[in-house]
Amino acid sequence: MDYLINHYEKLYKKYDKSPLSLQHANISQQQKRYEIISTKIKPHFSIIDFGCGFADFYKFLSKNKNYYGKYTGIEIVPSFINENKKYFLKNQKVNFIDKNLLEIEKISSVDYSIACGTFNNFIPNIDVKEYLQNSLIRLFNISRVGISFNLLSTYVDYKDSSLFYFDPKDVFDYCKQKLSPYVELKHDYILNEGGYPYEYTIHVSKNSNI
């Protein structure tokens, strides 16, 4: 994961605490993603945010969804973790883990887990599909209600070699076969005005009541 750490540290050095450091084109795009990925989350849910960046998702929930649950951000980029610990110093409902999800020996169960933009990058010498699948299994196992995540779609006219694109049909099938029969795929939203749907969000629930 050193490649990812170095990549985001360079972005942080260039853009500071900006959505650009997290590979969001702008705040509007970031907020749109959060709106979609938060659909299943209730105000009281305890949450894991895998690849939390600056914990902007927590700020979004608190401001727009009347959120008051406990939030745990998982992040491997040291500069992001340092910023978070300073910003949330006095907030006892917020906690951070500075390890990769698959390297954490024990994680307390939560109601819901999300991963926003976490799997967008190509990572040299790593099977990114296997990394995604193992991460989804881990997140789903520690989540009492369900998980939501977004990915870049293979249904695009152009692909950036530094990014990774997942076939939505393959990911949907994997979730249905390995995680739960309750899978929802959303691939119709546009992040930029005049643009096209180049990413998608998947919600996986443990029952049909959410």
C-alpha positions as CSV (number, residue, x, y, z in Angstrom):
1,M,0.0,0.0,0.0
2,D,3.0,2.3,0.0
3,Y,2.1,3.3,-3.6
4,L,-1.3,4.6,-2.4
5,I,0.2,6.4,0.6
6,N,2.8,8.2,-1.5
7,H,0.1,9.1,-4.1
8,Y,-2.2,10.7,-1.6
9,E,0.6,12.4,0.4
10,K,1.6,14.1,-2.8
11,L,-2.0,15.2,-3.4
12,Y,-2.2,16.5,0.2
13,K,1.0,18.4,-0.2
14,K,-0.4,20.1,-3.3
15,Y,-4.0,20.7,-2.4
16,D,-4.0,20.6,1.5
17,K,-7.4,19.8,3.1
18,S,-9.3,20.0,-0.2
19,P,-11.6,17.4,-2.0
20,L,-8.9,17.4,-4.7
21,S,-6.6,15.7,-2.2
22,L,-9.2,12.8,-2.2
23,Q,-9.6,12.8,-5.9
24,H,-13.0,14.5,-5.9
25,A,-13.1,17.1,-8.7
26,N,-15.0,19.6,-6.5
27,I,-17.1,19.8,-3.4
28,S,-20.4,19.4,-5.4
29,Q,-19.2,16.1,-6.8
30,Q,-18.1,14.9,-3.3
31,Q,-21.5,15.8,-1.8
32,K,-23.4,14.1,-4.6
33,R,-21.4,10.9,-3.9
34,Y,-22.1,11.2,-0.2
35,E,-25.8,11.7,-0.8
36,I,-26.1,8.5,-2.8
37,I,-23.9,6.3,-0.6
38,S,-25.7,7.4,2.6
39,T,-29.2,6.3,1.4
40,K,-29.5,3.4,3.8
41,I,-27.9,5.0,6.9
42,K,-30.0,6.0,9.8
43,P,-29.1,8.9,12.2
44,H,-28.3,6.5,15.1
45,F,-26.2,4.0,13.2
46,S,-22.6,3.3,14.2
47,I,-20.5,3.5,11.1
48,I,-17.2,2.4,9.6
49,D,-15.9,4.6,6.8
50,F,-13.1,2.6,5.0
51,G,-10.7,5.1,3.3
52,C,-12.2,8.0,5.2
53,G,-9.8,10.7,4.0
54,F,-10.6,13.8,6.1
55,A,-13.8,12.3,7.5
56,D,-15.8,14.5,5.3
57,F,-18.5,11.9,5.2
58,Y,-19.1,12.3,8.9
59,K,-19.3,16.0,8.5
60,F,-21.8,15.5,5.7
61,L,-24.0,13.2,7.8
62,S,-23.9,15.5,10.8
63,K,-24.9,18.5,8.7
64,N,-27.4,17.0,6.4
65,K,-28.8,13.8,8.0
66,N,-29.1,14.7,11.6
67,Y,-26.5,12.0,12.4
68,Y,-25.5,11.4,16.0
69,G,-24.1,7.8,15.9
70,K,-20.6,6.6,16.5
71,Y,-18.2,6.9,13.6
72,T,-14.9,5.0,12.9
73,G,-12.7,6.1,10.1
74,I,-10.1,3.7,8.7
75,E,-7.3,5.5,6.8
76,I,-3.7,4.6,5.9
77,V,-2.5,8.1,4.8
78,P,-0.6,9.6,7.8
79,S,-1.3,13.3,6.9
80,F,-5.1,12.5,6.7
81,I,-5.0,10.8,10.1
82,N,-3.1,13.7,11.7
83,E,-5.6,16.2,10.3
84,N,-8.5,14.2,11.6
85,K,-7.1,13.7,15.1
86,K,-6.6,17.5,15.4
87,Y,-10.0,18.4,14.0
88,F,-11.9,15.8,16.1
89,L,-9.8,16.0,19.2
90,K,-12.8,16.7,21.5
91,N,-15.4,14.6,19.7
92,Q,-15.8,11.3,21.6
93,K,-18.1,9.8,19.0
94,V,-15.4,9.8,16.4
95,N,-12.5,7.4,16.3
96,F,-9.8,6.6,13.7
97,I,-7.7,3.5,12.9
98,D,-4.5,4.1,11.0
99,K,-4.2,0.6,9.4
100,N,-5.4,-1.1,6.2
101,L,-8.7,-2.8,6.8
102,L,-7.3,-6.3,6.0
103,E,-4.4,-5.8,8.5
104,I,-6.6,-5.0,11.5
105,E,-6.7,-8.0,13.7
106,K,-10.0,-7.2,15.5
107,I,-12.7,-4.7,14.7
108,S,-15.8,-4.1,16.8
109,S,-19.1,-4.6,14.9
110,V,-21.0,-1.6,13.7
111,D,-24.4,-1.1,12.1
112,Y,-23.2,0.0,8.7
113,S,-20.0,0.3,6.7
114,I,-19.2,2.4,3.6
115,A,-16.3,2.8,1.2
116,C,-16.3,5.9,-1.0
117,G,-13.7,6.1,-3.7
118,T,-11.6,3.6,-1.8
119,F,-11.1,1.2,-4.7
120,N,-10.6,3.7,-7.5
121,N,-6.9,3.5,-7.9
122,F,-4.8,1.0,-9.8
123,I,-2.3,-0.5,-7.3
124,P,0.9,-2.0,-8.7
125,N,1.7,-5.6,-7.7
126,I,-1.8,-6.1,-6.2
127,D,-4.7,-8.0,-7.5
128,V,-7.2,-5.1,-7.1
129,K,-10.3,-7.3,-7.7
130,E,-9.2,-9.7,-5.0
131,Y,-8.5,-6.8,-2.7
132,L,-12.0,-5.5,-3.3
133,Q,-13.6,-8.9,-2.7
134,N,-11.7,-9.5,0.5
135,S,-12.5,-6.0,1.8
136,L,-16.2,-6.4,1.1
137,I,-16.3,-9.7,2.9
138,R,-14.6,-8.1,5.9
139,L,-16.8,-5.1,5.9
140,F,-20.0,-7.1,5.5
141,N,-19.0,-9.5,8.3
142,I,-18.6,-6.7,10.8
143,S,-21.7,-4.8,9.8
144,R,-25.0,-5.7,11.4
145,V,-27.2,-4.0,8.8
146,G,-25.3,-3.7,5.6
147,I,-22.6,-1.9,3.5
148,S,-22.5,0.6,0.6
149,F,-19.6,1.3,-1.7
150,N,-18.9,3.0,-5.1
151,L,-16.6,2.0,-8.0
152,L,-15.6,3.3,-11.4
153,S,-17.5,1.6,-14.1
154,T,-16.2,-0.3,-17.2
155,Y,-19.0,1.4,-19.1
156,V,-16.9,4.4,-20.1
157,D,-15.4,5.8,-23.3
158,Y,-12.1,6.6,-21.8
159,K,-10.0,4.9,-19.0
160,D,-7.2,6.6,-17.0
161,S,-4.3,4.1,-16.6
162,S,-3.8,5.3,-13.0
163,L,-7.4,4.3,-12.1
164,F,-9.2,0.9,-11.8
165,Y,-12.5,0.1,-13.4
166,F,-14.9,-2.7,-12.3
167,D,-17.5,-4.3,-14.4
168,P,-20.8,-3.6,-12.5
169,K,-22.3,-6.9,-13.6
170,D,-19.4,-8.9,-12.1
171,V,-19.5,-7.0,-8.8
172,F,-23.2,-7.3,-8.6
173,D,-23.0,-11.1,-9.1
174,Y,-20.2,-11.4,-6.6
175,C,-22.3,-9.6,-3.9
176,K,-25.4,-11.7,-4.7
177,Q,-23.5,-15.0,-4.6
178,K,-21.0,-14.3,-1.7
179,L,-22.6,-11.7,0.5
180,S,-26.4,-11.4,0.4
181,P,-29.5,-11.8,-1.8
182,Y,-30.4,-8.1,-1.0
183,V,-28.2,-6.2,-3.4
184,E,-29.0,-2.8,-5.0
185,L,-27.0,-1.4,-7.9
186,K,-27.3,2.3,-8.8
187,H,-25.7,3.3,-12.1
188,D,-27.8,6.2,-13.3
189,Y,-26.4,9.2,-11.5
190,I,-24.3,12.0,-13.0
191,L,-21.7,13.8,-11.0
192,N,-20.9,16.6,-13.4
193,E,-23.4,18.7,-15.3
194,G,-23.5,17.6,-18.9
195,G,-21.6,14.4,-18.1
196,Y,-22.4,10.7,-18.1
197,P,-22.7,8.0,-15.4
198,Y,-19.1,6.8,-15.1
199,E,-19.3,5.3,-11.6
200,Y,-21.9,3.3,-9.6
201,T,-22.9,2.6,-6.1
202,I,-23.9,-0.8,-4.6
203,H,-25.8,-1.3,-1.4
204,V,-25.8,-4.7,0.2
205,S,-28.2,-5.4,3.1
206,K,-28.5,-8.3,5.5
207,N,-32.3,-8.4,5.2
208,S,-35.1,-6.8,3.1
209,N,-36.1,-4.3,5.7
210,I,-33.7,-1.5,4.8
